[in-house]
């Protein structure tokens, strides 16, 4: 009996694997799901973040679930790590990628906007301390309608505001669009319609893909997986089922609606 398809979902900067709890509840139960913590995050907060170390985390999970086919995906930082991992994974094992909030190269205006966020974070940490920042993040997540139990799980999993700058520095000046063009597997690109940094480069990013699909979440900002977990899970389910059923399909961009 073949091993079940495995989803490896990678969290965003400063977060941890518990950020996927709500999405996991809505995913098709036929998938196995792994949500590892990246270096510098969650249970690994004492480590430094580098892109190479993050990719090594994905490689380790993929090797442990072999020979199961895998779909690797993530939100924000997790999307970039997923894309960076693709060339290092066995082509016969990697079925598809899911990239949310990760369609922009960190250059020019996009980089400046993220550096401003980094500066703001540094000032807030100096004035308030990490514990108060974590409490403020938790309060904001609850205000956005995220389940209080899920928010507490994220907090308990370990938020690390200090690692944000390392993440920005690790991704800056990398041509992720060129890397995306080398991926032969189907790739689903997701963005919130209000997430301008990533929407502004989305068309060019999707055009570079060999087998693209995309979905726009109207009225949503960055962090779609947290803000719209049920819809996010439905998008993954539909995309993965399609990718598995038609792995040799010609270049296409299916219409998906959220």
TORVEX-713480 format. One record per residue (C-alpha): x, y, z; residue number from 1; residue in three letters. Coordinates in steps of 0.05 Angstrom, whole numbers, always signed. Last residue first. Layout:
<atoms>
ATOM | X | Y | Z | pos | code
ATOM | X | Y | Z | NUM | ala
...
</atoms>
This chain:
<atoms>
ATOM | X | Y | Z | pos | code
ATOM | -235 | +641 | -52 | 258 | unk
ATOM | -238 | +622 | -125 | 257 | unk
ATOM | -191 | +579 | -165 | 256 | unk
ATOM | -181 | +587 | -240 | 255 | unk
ATOM | -128 | +540 | -265 | 254 | unk
ATOM | -63 | +569 | -292 | 253 | unk
ATOM | -34 | +519 | -342 | 252 | unk
ATOM | +30 | +489 | -368 | 251 | unk
ATOM | +16 | +418 | -391 | 250 | unk
ATOM | -6 | +364 | -342 | 249 | unk
ATOM | +44 | +311 | -322 | 248 | unk
ATOM | +24 | +306 | -249 | 247 | unk
ATOM | -51 | +302 | -264 | 246 | unk
ATOM | -86 | +267 | -206 | 245 | unk
ATOM | -33 | +287 | -155 | 244 | unk
ATOM | -32 | +359 | -176 | 243 | unk
ATOM | -108 | +364 | -178 | 242 | unk
ATOM | -116 | +334 | -108 | 241 | unk
ATOM | -61 | +380 | -83 | 240 | unk
ATOM | -96 | +441 | -112 | 239 | unk
ATOM | -165 | +425 | -86 | 238 | unk
ATOM | -141 | +408 | -16 | 237 | unk
ATOM | -94 | +468 | -12 | 236 | unk
ATOM | -149 | +516 | -32 | 235 | unk
ATOM | -197 | +485 | +18 | 234 | unk
ATOM | -145 | +492 | +73 | 233 | unk
ATOM | -136 | +566 | +58 | 232 | unk
ATOM | -211 | +576 | +57 | 231 | unk
ATOM | -218 | +545 | +126 | 230 | unk
ATOM | -156 | +580 | +153 | 229 | unk
ATOM | -174 | +651 | +130 | 228 | unk
ATOM | -136 | +699 | +176 | 227 | unk
ATOM | -81 | +653 | +199 | 226 | unk
ATOM | -67 | +621 | +131 | 225 | unk
ATOM | -76 | +688 | +96 | 224 | unk
ATOM | -18 | +720 | +134 | 223 | unk
ATOM | -13 | +787 | +98 | 222 | unk
ATOM | -77 | +825 | +86 | 221 | unk
ATOM | -146 | +800 | +65 | 220 | unk
ATOM | -203 | +837 | +32 | 219 | unk
ATOM | -205 | +788 | -26 | 218 | unk
ATOM | -164 | +724 | -20 | 217 | unk
ATOM | -130 | +715 | -87 | 216 | unk
ATOM | -115 | +645 | -114 | 215 | unk
ATOM | -61 | +622 | -161 | 214 | unk
ATOM | -41 | +564 | -205 | 213 | unk
ATOM | +25 | +557 | -242 | 212 | unk
ATOM | +59 | +502 | -281 | 211 | unk
ATOM | +124 | +529 | -310 | 210 | unk
ATOM | +127 | +590 | -265 | 209 | unk
ATOM | +156 | +656 | -289 | 208 | unk
ATOM | +88 | +686 | -305 | 207 | unk
ATOM | +66 | +673 | -233 | 206 | unk
ATOM | +123 | +716 | -206 | 205 | unk
ATOM | +112 | +772 | -256 | 204 | unk
ATOM | +38 | +774 | -240 | 203 | unk
ATOM | +50 | +771 | -164 | 202 | unk
ATOM | +100 | +829 | -160 | 201 | unk
ATOM | +53 | +883 | -136 | 200 | unk
ATOM | +10 | +832 | -99 | 199 | unk
ATOM | +69 | +816 | -53 | 198 | unk
ATOM | +84 | +884 | -24 | 197 | unk
ATOM | +10 | +904 | -32 | 196 | unk
ATOM | -20 | +852 | +15 | 195 | unk
ATOM | -91 | +879 | +10 | 194 | unk
ATOM | -115 | +826 | -40 | 193 | unk
ATOM | -88 | +771 | +4 | 192 | unk
ATOM | -41 | +725 | -33 | 191 | unk
ATOM | -35 | +653 | -56 | 190 | unk
ATOM | +11 | +622 | -108 | 189 | unk
ATOM | +1 | +548 | -123 | 188 | unk
ATOM | +60 | +514 | -157 | 187 | unk
ATOM | +57 | +452 | -201 | 186 | unk
ATOM | +124 | +416 | -207 | 185 | unk
ATOM | +179 | +435 | -256 | 184 | unk
ATOM | +210 | +488 | -211 | 183 | unk
ATOM | +265 | +526 | -247 | 182 | unk
ATOM | +223 | +588 | -259 | 181 | unk
ATOM | +212 | +594 | -184 | 180 | unk
ATOM | +286 | +603 | -174 | 179 | unk
ATOM | +287 | +661 | -223 | 178 | unk
ATOM | +228 | +693 | -187 | 177 | unk
ATOM | +264 | +682 | -121 | 176 | unk
ATOM | +320 | +728 | -142 | 175 | unk
ATOM | +355 | +735 | -75 | 174 | unk
ATOM | +372 | +807 | -56 | 173 | unk
ATOM | +344 | +801 | +14 | 172 | unk
ATOM | +321 | +734 | +41 | 171 | unk
ATOM | +371 | +721 | +98 | 170 | unk
ATOM | +371 | +795 | +118 | 169 | unk
ATOM | +295 | +795 | +126 | 168 | unk
ATOM | +297 | +731 | +167 | 167 | unk
ATOM | +353 | +755 | +212 | 166 | unk
ATOM | +314 | +819 | +225 | 165 | unk
ATOM | +252 | +781 | +246 | 164 | unk
ATOM | +289 | +736 | +295 | 163 | unk
ATOM | +282 | +780 | +356 | 162 | unk
ATOM | +206 | +778 | +355 | 161 | unk
ATOM | +208 | +704 | +376 | 160 | unk
ATOM | +140 | +671 | +389 | 159 | unk
ATOM | +142 | +605 | +425 | 158 | unk
ATOM | +95 | +546 | +418 | 157 | unk
ATOM | +57 | +571 | +479 | 156 | unk
ATOM | +41 | +636 | +442 | 155 | unk
ATOM | +18 | +598 | +381 | 154 | unk
ATOM | -24 | +551 | +424 | 153 | unk
ATOM | -54 | +611 | +459 | 152 | unk
ATOM | -75 | +642 | +393 | 151 | unk
ATOM | -105 | +576 | +371 | 150 | unk
ATOM | -146 | +572 | +435 | 149 | unk
ATOM | -169 | +644 | +426 | 148 | unk
ATOM | -195 | +629 | +356 | 147 | unk
ATOM | -172 | +682 | +306 | 146 | unk
ATOM | -223 | +737 | +298 | 145 | unk
ATOM | -175 | +792 | +279 | 144 | unk
ATOM | -181 | +820 | +350 | 143 | unk
ATOM | -154 | +754 | +376 | 142 | unk
ATOM | -93 | +761 | +332 | 141 | unk
ATOM | -83 | +832 | +356 | 140 | unk
ATOM | -85 | +810 | +429 | 139 | unk
ATOM | -34 | +755 | +416 | 138 | unk
ATOM | +12 | +804 | +381 | 137 | unk
ATOM | +7 | +853 | +439 | 136 | unk
ATOM | +23 | +797 | +489 | 135 | unk
ATOM | +83 | +777 | +447 | 134 | unk
ATOM | +106 | +849 | +445 | 133 | unk
ATOM | +99 | +854 | +521 | 132 | unk
ATOM | +143 | +792 | +531 | 131 | unk
ATOM | +194 | +816 | +480 | 130 | unk
ATOM | +212 | +881 | +515 | 129 | unk
ATOM | +173 | +946 | +513 | 128 | unk
ATOM | +220 | +1002 | +493 | 127 | unk
ATOM | +278 | +964 | +463 | 126 | unk
ATOM | +233 | +911 | +432 | 125 | unk
ATOM | +188 | +966 | +404 | 124 | unk
ATOM | +248 | +1001 | +373 | 123 | unk
ATOM | +274 | +937 | +342 | 122 | unk
ATOM | +206 | +919 | +314 | 121 | unk
ATOM | +198 | +987 | +283 | 120 | unk
ATOM | +266 | +980 | +251 | 119 | unk
ATOM | +247 | +911 | +223 | 118 | unk
ATOM | +181 | +939 | +196 | 117 | unk
ATOM | +220 | +994 | +162 | 116 | unk
ATOM | +267 | +941 | +134 | 115 | unk
ATOM | +207 | +905 | +105 | 114 | unk
ATOM | +183 | +968 | +70 | 113 | unk
ATOM | +253 | +982 | +44 | 112 | unk
ATOM | +259 | +911 | +17 | 111 | unk
ATOM | +194 | +916 | -21 | 110 | unk
ATOM | +212 | +985 | -48 | 109 | unk
ATOM | +277 | +960 | -79 | 108 | unk
ATOM | +294 | +887 | -67 | 107 | unk
ATOM | +266 | +830 | -26 | 106 | unk
ATOM | +236 | +793 | -86 | 105 | unk
ATOM | +161 | +786 | -80 | 104 | unk
ATOM | +114 | +727 | -89 | 103 | unk
ATOM | +118 | +700 | -17 | 102 | unk
ATOM | +51 | +714 | +16 | 101 | unk
ATOM | +30 | +642 | +5 | 100 | unk
ATOM | +71 | +592 | -35 | 99 | unk
ATOM | +44 | +521 | -42 | 98 | unk
ATOM | +92 | +473 | -77 | 97 | unk
ATOM | +78 | +408 | -114 | 96 | unk
ATOM | +92 | +333 | -119 | 95 | unk
ATOM | +163 | +328 | -91 | 94 | unk
ATOM | +181 | +254 | -85 | 93 | unk
ATOM | +203 | +240 | -156 | 92 | unk
ATOM | +242 | +304 | -159 | 91 | unk
ATOM | +280 | +287 | -96 | 90 | unk
ATOM | +287 | +351 | -56 | 89 | unk
ATOM | +346 | +400 | -58 | 88 | unk
ATOM | +319 | +440 | -117 | 87 | unk
ATOM | +252 | +452 | -80 | 86 | unk
ATOM | +280 | +476 | -13 | 85 | unk
ATOM | +287 | +549 | -34 | 84 | unk
ATOM | +214 | +549 | -55 | 83 | unk
ATOM | +191 | +521 | +12 | 82 | unk
ATOM | +236 | +568 | +51 | 81 | unk
ATOM | +206 | +627 | +12 | 80 | unk
ATOM | +136 | +603 | +27 | 79 | unk
ATOM | +151 | +593 | +101 | 78 | unk
ATOM | +177 | +664 | +106 | 77 | unk
ATOM | +108 | +688 | +84 | 76 | unk
ATOM | +62 | +627 | +89 | 75 | unk
ATOM | +86 | +558 | +73 | 74 | unk
ATOM | +84 | +498 | +27 | 73 | unk
ATOM | +117 | +432 | +12 | 72 | unk
ATOM | +75 | +378 | -20 | 71 | unk
ATOM | +105 | +309 | -10 | 70 | unk
ATOM | +102 | +241 | -43 | 69 | unk
ATOM | +115 | +186 | +8 | 68 | unk
ATOM | +180 | +148 | -2 | 67 | unk
ATOM | +203 | +178 | +44 | 66 | unk
ATOM | +172 | +210 | +106 | 65 | unk
ATOM | +239 | +219 | +143 | 64 | unk
ATOM | +275 | +245 | +81 | 63 | unk
ATOM | +222 | +299 | +71 | 62 | unk
ATOM | +227 | +320 | +143 | 61 | unk
ATOM | +303 | +326 | +140 | 60 | unk
ATOM | +302 | +363 | +74 | 59 | unk
ATOM | +253 | +414 | +104 | 58 | unk
ATOM | +298 | +427 | +163 | 57 | unk
ATOM | +359 | +432 | +118 | 56 | unk
ATOM | +323 | +486 | +79 | 55 | unk
ATOM | +316 | +526 | +143 | 54 | unk
ATOM | +390 | +517 | +159 | 53 | unk
ATOM | +409 | +542 | +89 | 52 | unk
ATOM | +362 | +601 | +95 | 51 | unk
ATOM | +395 | +622 | +160 | 50 | unk
ATOM | +361 | +633 | +227 | 49 | unk
ATOM | +403 | +631 | +290 | 48 | unk
ATOM | +387 | +579 | +343 | 47 | unk
ATOM | +361 | +591 | +414 | 46 | unk
ATOM | +290 | +598 | +388 | 45 | unk
ATOM | +289 | +525 | +365 | 44 | unk
ATOM | +225 | +503 | +401 | 43 | unk
ATOM | +189 | +561 | +367 | 42 | unk
ATOM | +234 | +598 | +319 | 41 | unk
ATOM | +308 | +613 | +308 | 40 | unk
ATOM | +316 | +552 | +265 | 39 | unk
ATOM | +249 | +532 | +234 | 38 | unk
ATOM | +195 | +495 | +273 | 37 | unk
ATOM | +165 | +436 | +237 | 36 | unk
ATOM | +92 | +431 | +214 | 35 | unk
ATOM | +81 | +360 | +187 | 34 | unk
ATOM | +15 | +337 | +158 | 33 | unk
ATOM | -7 | +269 | +132 | 32 | unk
ATOM | -60 | +278 | +80 | 31 | unk
ATOM | -122 | +234 | +77 | 30 | unk
ATOM | -154 | +276 | +132 | 29 | unk
ATOM | -172 | +331 | +81 | 28 | unk
ATOM | -152 | +396 | +114 | 27 | unk
ATOM | -199 | +437 | +158 | 26 | unk
ATOM | -168 | +421 | +226 | 25 | unk
ATOM | -99 | +429 | +197 | 24 | unk
ATOM | -113 | +501 | +177 | 23 | unk
ATOM | -130 | +519 | +249 | 22 | unk
ATOM | -68 | +487 | +278 | 21 | unk
ATOM | -20 | +516 | +226 | 20 | unk
ATOM | +8 | +571 | +270 | 19 | unk
ATOM | +29 | +516 | +318 | 18 | unk
ATOM | +90 | +506 | +274 | 17 | unk
ATOM | +124 | +568 | +300 | 16 | unk
ATOM | +123 | +644 | +292 | 15 | unk
ATOM | +176 | +700 | +287 | 14 | unk
ATOM | +176 | +695 | +211 | 13 | unk
ATOM | +122 | +652 | +179 | 12 | unk
ATOM | +107 | +578 | +187 | 11 | unk
ATOM | +125 | +520 | +141 | 10 | unk
ATOM | +75 | +466 | +122 | 9 | unk
ATOM | +99 | +397 | +100 | 8 | unk
ATOM | +40 | +361 | +69 | 7 | unk
ATOM | +49 | +286 | +62 | 6 | unk
ATOM | +15 | +241 | +11 | 5 | unk
ATOM | -2 | +174 | +42 | 4 | unk
ATOM | +49 | +117 | +34 | 3 | unk
ATOM | +30 | +67 | -20 | 2 | unk
ATOM | +0 | +0 | +0 | 1 | unk
</atoms>
